[in-house]
Structures are given as structure tokens and as C-alpha cells.
């Protein structure tokens, strides 16, 4: 992971693919109690409650981790 700042002083963290996968898995486990792979499968199957504020947040992180491509089960 690298840590830099924008000219305005905003912190910027950059992860490589493995670091991001670990970050995502840690976030999903902390918020949902399941692995990122399980979250992905359940999300794609429509089995998660969209009313849970963690679901769209984690789906967004999943989208970022896929570089904007449709999520695929790990």
C-alpha cells in the first residue's frame, strides 16, 4: 500500500490487487460476518437486504475492486 496526498492535502491510499482483496474481505467480515466471496455470490443472487446500509456500501467497494467491471464471485 502506498500513501500519498493530493495537492490539497487529501490522503490517497493505493492498494495492489492482493491488498485490496484482503481489505475488502476484512470490511465484509466486519460488517456482514461473511467472506467477500460469500457476499459477492449472495449479492449477485439478489439474496441480500438492500435496506441494510452496509449492502450498498460493500457493493460499491466490490465495484471499485473490480475496476468498474461487473462483480464476479471469488
N, CA, C and O atoms as a printed pandas DataFrame, in Angstrom:
     atom_number atom_name residue_name chain_id  residue_number  x_coord  y_coord  z_coord
0              1         N          UNK        A               1    0.860   -1.167    0.000
1              2        CA          UNK        A               1    0.000    0.000    0.000
2              3         C          UNK        A               1    0.907    1.231    0.000
3              4         O          UNK        A               1    1.910    1.298    0.711
4              5         N          UNK        A               2    0.521    2.175   -0.806
5              6        CA          UNK        A               2    1.232    3.450   -0.800
6              7         C          UNK        A               2    0.290    4.522   -0.276
7              8         O          UNK        A               2   -0.924    4.455   -0.464
8              9         N          UNK        A               3    0.872    5.504    0.380
9             10        CA          UNK        A               3    0.100    6.606    0.945
10            11         C          UNK        A               3    0.699    7.900    0.431
11            12         O          UNK        A               3    1.868    8.200    0.676
12            13         N          UNK        A               4   -0.119    8.670   -0.289
13            14        CA          UNK        A               4    0.294    9.978   -0.784
14            15         C          UNK        A               4   -0.807   10.974   -0.449
15            16         O          UNK        A               4   -1.804   10.629    0.186
16            17         N          UNK        A               5   -0.615   12.186   -0.876
17            18        CA          UNK        A               5   -1.643   13.224   -0.689
18            19         C          UNK        A               5   -1.811   14.002   -1.977
19            20         O          UNK        A               5   -0.873   14.158   -2.759
20            21         N          UNK        A               6   -3.034   14.490   -2.181
21            22        CA          UNK        A               6   -3.295   15.378   -3.310
22            23         C          UNK        A               6   -2.680   16.731   -2.985
23            24         O          UNK        A               6   -2.288   16.962   -1.841
24            25         N          UNK        A               7   -2.584   17.634   -3.964
25            26        CA          UNK        A               7   -2.070   18.972   -3.677
26            27         C          UNK        A               7   -2.866   19.695   -2.571
27            28         O          UNK        A               7   -2.325   20.557   -1.878
28            29         N          UNK        A               8   -4.144   19.340   -2.414
29            30        CA          UNK        A               8   -4.966   19.966   -1.381
30            31         C          UNK        A               8   -4.792   19.287   -0.020
31            32         O          UNK        A               8   -5.367   19.740    0.970
32            33         N          UNK        A               9   -4.005   18.206    0.041
33            34        CA          UNK        A               9   -3.759   17.526    1.296
34            35         C          UNK        A               9   -4.685   16.351    1.590
35            36         O          UNK        A               9   -4.653   15.798    2.689
36            37         N          UNK        A              10   -5.504   15.969    0.622
37            38        CA          UNK        A              10   -6.395   14.826    0.817
38            39         C          UNK        A              10   -5.580   13.538    0.753
39            40         O          UNK        A              10   -4.842   13.329   -0.209
40            41         N          UNK        A              11   -5.700   12.664    1.765
41            42        CA          UNK        A              11   -4.932   11.416    1.726
42            43         C          UNK        A              11   -5.398   10.497    0.600
43            44         O          UNK        A              11   -6.592   10.405    0.314
44            45         N          UNK        A              12   -4.452    9.827   -0.028
45            46        CA          UNK        A              12   -4.736    8.870   -1.094
46            47         C          UNK        A              12   -4.013    7.573   -0.745
47            48         O          UNK        A              12   -2.789    7.553   -0.610
48            49         N          UNK        A              13   -4.774    6.496   -0.601
49            50        CA          UNK        A              13   -4.205    5.178   -0.349
50            51         C          UNK        A              13   -4.355    4.351   -1.611
51            52         O          UNK        A              13   -5.437    4.293   -2.194
52            53         N          UNK        A              14   -3.282    3.713   -2.033
53            54        CA          UNK        A              14   -3.338    2.854   -3.202
54            55         C          UNK        A              14   -2.954    1.445   -2.792
55            56         O          UNK        A              14   -1.917    1.224   -2.166
56            57         N          UNK        A              15   -3.816    0.482   -3.159
57            58        CA          UNK        A              15   -3.599   -0.918   -2.842
58            59         C          UNK        A              15   -3.276   -1.679   -4.114
59            60         O          UNK        A              15   -3.773   -1.340   -5.188
60            61         N          UNK        A              16   -2.440   -2.713   -3.997
61            62        CA          UNK        A              16   -2.322   -3.630   -5.134
62            63         C          UNK        A              16   -3.498   -4.601   -5.047
63            64         O          UNK        A              16   -4.272   -4.541   -4.091
64            65         N          UNK        A              17   -3.644   -5.481   -6.013
65            66        CA          UNK        A              17   -4.805   -6.370   -6.066
66            67         C          UNK        A              17   -4.967   -7.239   -4.827
67            68         O          UNK        A              17   -6.078   -7.384   -4.316
68            69         N          UNK        A              18   -3.876   -7.817   -4.337
69            70        CA          UNK        A              18   -3.949   -8.673   -3.155
70            71         C          UNK        A              18   -4.301   -7.877   -1.910
71            72         O          UNK        A              18   -5.092   -8.335   -1.085
72            73         N          UNK        A              19   -3.728   -6.696   -1.766
73            74        CA          UNK        A              19   -4.040   -5.846   -0.619
74            75         C          UNK        A              19   -5.506   -5.439   -0.627
75            76         O          UNK        A              19   -6.157   -5.423    0.417
76            77         N          UNK        A              20   -6.027   -5.107   -1.817
77            78        CA          UNK        A              20   -7.431   -4.705   -1.890
78            79         C          UNK        A              20   -8.348   -5.879   -1.571
79            80         O          UNK        A              20   -9.370   -5.703   -0.906
80            81         N          UNK        A              21   -7.998   -7.070   -2.035
81            82        CA          UNK        A              21   -8.802   -8.258   -1.740
82            83         C          UNK        A              21   -8.856   -8.498   -0.233
83            84         O          UNK        A              21   -9.919   -8.816    0.301
84            85         N          UNK        A              22   -7.726   -8.351    0.458
85            86        CA          UNK        A              22   -7.708   -8.512    1.920
86            87         C          UNK        A              22   -8.522   -7.418    2.600
87            88         O          UNK        A              22   -9.273   -7.697    3.534
88            89         N          UNK        A              23   -8.379   -6.164    2.136
89            90        CA          UNK        A              23   -9.147   -5.052    2.687
90            91         C          UNK        A              23  -10.641   -5.310    2.532
91            92         O          UNK        A              23  -11.402   -5.144    3.486
92            93         N          UNK        A              24  -11.068   -5.716    1.332
93            94        CA          UNK        A              24  -12.483   -5.967    1.071
94            95         C          UNK        A              24  -12.996   -7.107    1.943
95            96         O          UNK        A              24  -14.076   -7.002    2.525
96            97         N          UNK        A              25  -12.240   -8.188    2.039
97            98        CA          UNK        A              25  -12.672   -9.317    2.851
98            99         C          UNK        A              25  -12.796   -8.902    4.319
99           100         O          UNK        A              25  -13.752   -9.290    4.990
100          101         N          UNK        A              26  -11.848   -8.125    4.819
101          102        CA          UNK        A              26  -11.916   -7.647    6.207
102          103         C          UNK        A              26  -13.155   -6.774    6.430
103          104         O          UNK        A              26  -13.839   -6.917    7.444
104          105         N          UNK        A              27  -13.443   -5.874    5.491
105          106        CA          UNK        A              27  -14.607   -4.996    5.620
106          107         C          UNK        A              27  -15.912   -5.788    5.611
107          108         O          UNK        A              27  -16.802   -5.541    6.426
108          109         N          UNK        A              28  -16.020   -6.740    4.685
109          110        CA          UNK        A              28  -17.245   -7.542    4.591
110          111         C          UNK        A              28  -17.422   -8.379    5.853
111          112         O          UNK        A              28  -18.523   -8.457    6.397
112          113         N          UNK        A              29  -16.355   -8.995    6.315
113          114        CA          UNK        A              29  -16.454   -9.815    7.530
114          115         C          UNK        A              29  -16.855   -8.967    8.733
115          116         O          UNK        A              29  -17.672   -9.396    9.549
116          117         N          UNK        A              30  -16.290   -7.773    8.850
117          118        CA          UNK        A              30  -16.603   -6.895    9.986
118          119         C          UNK        A              30  -18.055   -6.421    9.948
119          120         O          UNK        A              30  -18.694   -6.301   10.993
120          121         N          UNK        A              31  -18.576   -6.154    8.760
121          122        CA          UNK        A              31  -19.923   -5.585    8.636
122          123         C          UNK        A              31  -21.021   -6.636    8.480
123          124         O          UNK        A              31  -22.142   -6.435    8.948
124          125         N          UNK        A              32  -20.702   -7.766    7.820
125          126        CA          UNK        A              32  -21.741   -8.738    7.485
126          127         C          UNK        A              32  -21.513  -10.118    8.115
127          128         O          UNK        A              32  -22.436  -10.930    8.179
128          129         N          UNK        A              33  -20.294  -10.381    8.577
129          130        CA          UNK        A              33  -19.999  -11.667    9.185
130          131         C          UNK        A              33  -19.816  -12.803    8.192
131          132         O          UNK        A              33  -19.891  -13.971    8.571
132          133         N          UNK        A              34  -19.577  -12.478    6.927
133          134        CA          UNK        A              34  -19.335  -13.474    5.884
134          135         C          UNK        A              34  -18.122  -13.029    5.072
135          136         O          UNK        A              34  -17.671  -11.889    5.189
136          137         N          UNK        A              35  -17.598  -13.937    4.249
137          138        CA          UNK        A              35  -16.447  -13.581    3.423
138          139         C          UNK        A              35  -16.876  -12.711    2.241
139          140         O          UNK        A              35  -18.059  -12.620    1.913
140          141         N          UNK        A              36  -15.899  -12.084    1.621
141          142        CA          UNK        A              36  -16.192  -11.281    0.429
142          143         C          UNK        A              36  -16.737  -12.158   -0.689
143          144         O          UNK        A              36  -17.611  -11.725   -1.440
144          145         N          UNK        A              37  -16.237  -13.379   -0.811
145          146        CA          UNK        A              37  -16.757  -14.306   -1.825
146          147         C          UNK        A              37  -18.215  -14.651   -1.592
147          148         O          UNK        A              37  -19.014  -14.673   -2.528
148          149         N          UNK        A              38  -18.565  -14.924   -0.320
149          150        CA          UNK        A              38  -19.959  -15.218    0.006
150          151         C          UNK        A              38  -20.841  -13.996   -0.246
151          152         O          UNK        A              38  -21.953  -14.121   -0.760
152          153         N          UNK        A              39  -20.341  -12.820    0.118
153          154        CA          UNK        A              39  -21.096  -11.586   -0.122
154          155         C          UNK        A              39  -21.362  -11.422   -1.614
155          156         O          UNK        A              39  -22.483  -11.117   -2.022
156          157         N          UNK        A              40  -20.334  -11.623   -2.419
157          158        CA          UNK        A              40  -20.468  -11.459   -3.869
158          159         C          UNK        A              40  -21.526  -12.406   -4.425
159          160         O          UNK        A              40  -22.392  -11.997   -5.198
160          161         N          UNK        A              41  -21.450  -13.667   -4.028
161          162        CA          UNK        A              41  -22.426  -14.649   -4.507
162          163         C          UNK        A              41  -23.842  -14.254   -4.105
163          164         O          UNK        A              41  -24.753  -14.282   -4.932
164          165         N          UNK        A              42  -24.030  -13.883   -2.830
165          166        CA          UNK        A              42  -25.357  -13.515   -2.350
166          167         C          UNK        A              42  -25.846  -12.225   -3.003
167          168         O          UNK        A              42  -27.030  -12.096   -3.313
168          169         N          UNK        A              43  -24.940  -11.272   -3.212
169          170        CA          UNK        A              43  -25.312  -10.008   -3.842
170          171         C          UNK        A              43  -25.786  -10.244   -5.273
171          172         O          UNK        A              43  -26.822   -9.722   -5.686
172          173         N          UNK        A              44  -25.028  -11.026   -6.018
173          174        CA          UNK        A              44  -25.388  -11.297   -7.409
174          175         C          UNK        A              44  -26.681  -12.098   -7.516
175          176         O          UNK        A              44  -27.403  -11.987   -8.507
176          177         N          UNK        A              45  -26.974  -12.905   -6.495
177          178        CA          UNK        A              45  -28.203  -13.704   -6.485
178          179         C          UNK        A              45  -29.404  -12.898   -5.991
179          180         O          UNK        A              45  -30.529  -13.397   -6.014
180          181         N          UNK        A              46  -29.182  -11.665   -5.547
181          182        CA          UNK        A              46  -30.269  -10.836   -5.031
182          183         C          UNK        A              46  -30.757  -11.285   -3.663
183          184         O          UNK        A              46  -31.898  -11.018   -3.288
184          185         N          UNK        A              47  -29.892  -11.969   -2.917
185          186        CA          UNK        A              47  -30.285  -12.538   -1.631
186          187         C          UNK        A              47  -29.994  -11.629   -0.440
187          188         O          UNK        A              47  -30.241  -12.025    0.699
188          189         N          UNK        A              48  -29.483  -10.435   -0.666
189          190        CA          UNK        A              48  -29.164   -9.522    0.429
190          191         C          UNK        A              48  -30.212   -8.417    0.536
191          192         O          UNK        A              48  -30.826   -8.030   -0.458
192          193         N          UNK        A              49  -30.405   -7.921    1.739
193          194        CA          UNK        A              49  -31.387   -6.871    2.007
194          195         C          UNK        A              49  -30.811   -5.511    1.613
195          196         O          UNK        A              49  -29.910   -4.998    2.277
196          197         N          UNK        A              50  -31.328   -4.936    0.541
197          198        CA          UNK        A              50  -30.850   -3.626    0.088
198          199         C          UNK        A              50  -31.150   -2.517    1.085
199          200         O          UNK        A              50  -30.584   -1.428    0.986
200          201         N          UNK        A              51  -32.030   -2.775    2.040
201          202        CA          UNK        A              51  -32.327   -1.798    3.074
202          203         C          UNK        A              51  -31.237   -1.716    4.130
203          204         O          UNK        A              51  -31.192   -0.761    4.906
204          205         N          UNK        A              52  -30.361   -2.707    4.165
205          206        CA          UNK        A              52  -29.217   -2.696    5.086
206          207         C          UNK        A              52  -28.189   -1.736    4.510
207          208         O          UNK        A              52  -27.710   -1.965    3.399
208          209         N          UNK        A              53  -27.830   -0.667    5.222
209          210        CA          UNK        A              53  -26.913    0.326    4.657
210          211         C          UNK        A              53  -25.534   -0.227    4.314
211          212         O          UNK        A              53  -24.814    0.367    3.512
212          213         N          UNK        A              54  -25.159   -1.349    4.908
213          214        CA          UNK        A              54  -23.858   -1.933    4.588
214          215         C          UNK        A              54  -23.846   -2.588    3.207
215          216         O          UNK        A              54  -22.791   -2.673    2.579
216          217         N          UNK        A              55  -24.992   -3.048    2.729
217          218        CA          UNK        A              55  -25.032   -3.749    1.436
218          219         C          UNK        A              55  -24.609   -2.831    0.294
219          220         O          UNK        A              55  -23.704   -3.203   -0.454
220          221         N          UNK        A              56  -25.207   -1.656    0.114
221          222        CA          UNK        A              56  -24.743   -0.815   -1.000
222          223         C          UNK        A              56  -23.321   -0.295   -0.799
223          224         O          UNK        A              56  -22.586   -0.107   -1.769
224          225         N          UNK        A              57  -22.933   -0.064    0.453
225          226        CA          UNK        A              57  -21.569    0.387    0.719
226          227         C          UNK        A              57  -20.570   -0.677    0.269
227          228         O          UNK        A              57  -19.602   -0.374   -0.429
228          229         N          UNK        A              58  -20.810   -1.920    0.669
229          230        CA          UNK        A              58  -19.905   -3.000    0.299
230          231         C          UNK        A              58  -19.987   -3.318   -1.187
231          232         O          UNK        A              58  -18.978   -3.677   -1.795
232          233         N          UNK        A              59  -21.165   -3.192   -1.780
233          234        CA          UNK        A              59  -21.289   -3.395   -3.224
234          235         C          UNK        A              59  -20.445   -2.355   -3.968
235          236         O          UNK        A              59  -19.823   -2.666   -4.984
236          237         N          UNK        A              60  -20.428   -1.137   -3.462
237          238        CA          UNK        A              60  -19.585   -0.092   -4.060
238          239         C          UNK        A              60  -18.111   -0.445   -3.955
239          240         O          UNK        A              60  -17.354   -0.256   -4.907
240          241         N          UNK        A              61  -17.699   -0.963   -2.789
241          242        CA          UNK        A              61  -16.305   -1.383   -2.632
242          243         C          UNK        A              61  -15.985   -2.547   -3.554
243          244         O          UNK        A              61  -14.884   -2.642   -4.096
244          245         N          UNK        A              62  -16.956   -3.430   -3.726
245          246        CA          UNK        A              62  -16.779   -4.557   -4.637
246          247         C          UNK        A              62  -16.592   -4.049   -6.067
247          248         O          UNK        A              62  -15.731   -4.534   -6.801
248          249         N          UNK        A              63  -17.402   -3.079   -6.448
249          250        CA          UNK        A              63  -17.317   -2.475   -7.794
250          251         C          UNK        A              63  -15.947   -1.838   -8.009
251          252         O          UNK        A              63  -15.333   -2.005   -9.062
252          253         N          UNK        A              64  -15.476   -1.107   -7.001
253          254        CA          UNK        A              64  -14.142   -0.486   -7.101
254          255         C          UNK        A              64  -13.078   -1.548   -7.266
255          256         O          UNK        A              64  -12.163   -1.400   -8.076
256          257         N          UNK        A              65  -13.197   -2.626   -6.496
257          258        CA          UNK        A              65  -12.208   -3.705   -6.575
258          259         C          UNK        A              65  -12.208   -4.420   -7.904
259          260         O          UNK        A              65  -11.222   -5.066   -8.256
260          261         N          UNK        A              66  -13.291   -4.321   -8.652
261          262        CA          UNK        A              66  -13.375   -4.945   -9.974
262          263         C          UNK        A              66  -12.987   -3.956  -11.065
263          264         O          UNK        A              66  -13.156   -4.244  -12.249
264          265         N          UNK        A              67  -12.469   -2.794  -10.677
265          266        CA          UNK        A              67  -12.080   -1.745  -11.624
266          267         C          UNK        A              67  -13.241   -1.345  -12.522
267          268         O          UNK        A              67  -13.066   -1.072  -13.709
268          269         N          UNK        A              68  -14.441   -1.316  -11.924
269          270        CA          UNK        A              68  -15.609   -0.875  -12.671
270          271         C          UNK        A              68  -16.292   -1.960  -13.473
271          272         O          UNK        A              68  -17.298   -1.693  -14.130
272          273         N          UNK        A              69  -15.770   -3.184  -13.438
273          274        CA          UNK        A              69  -16.387   -4.300  -14.159
274          275         C          UNK        A              69  -17.404   -4.975  -13.250
275          276         O          UNK        A              69  -17.317   -4.876  -12.026
276          277         N          UNK        A              70  -18.355   -5.652  -13.847
277          278        CA          UNK        A              70  -19.369   -6.375  -13.070
278          279         C          UNK        A              70  -18.686   -7.350  -12.117
279          280         O          UNK        A              70  -17.733   -8.033  -12.492
280          281         N          UNK        A              71  -19.178   -7.408  -10.889
281          282        CA          UNK        A              71  -18.611   -8.278   -9.863
282          283         C          UNK        A              71  -18.723   -9.738  -10.279
283          284         O          UNK        A              71  -19.703  -10.147  -10.901
284          285         N          UNK        A              72  -17.728  -10.499   -9.934
285          286        CA          UNK        A              72  -17.740  -11.938  -10.170
286          287         C          UNK        A              72  -17.416  -12.634   -8.860
287          288         O          UNK        A              72  -16.581  -12.157   -8.090
288          289         N          UNK        A              73  -18.057  -13.737   -8.607
289          290        CA          UNK        A              73  -17.815  -14.484   -7.368
290          291         C          UNK        A              73  -16.355  -14.900   -7.300
291          292         O          UNK        A              73  -15.766  -15.331   -8.291
292          293         N          UNK        A              74  -15.790  -14.762   -6.121
293          294        CA          UNK        A              74  -14.364  -15.106   -5.933
294          295         C          UNK        A              74  -14.196  -16.589   -5.735
295          296         O          UNK        A              74  -13.074  -17.065   -5.562
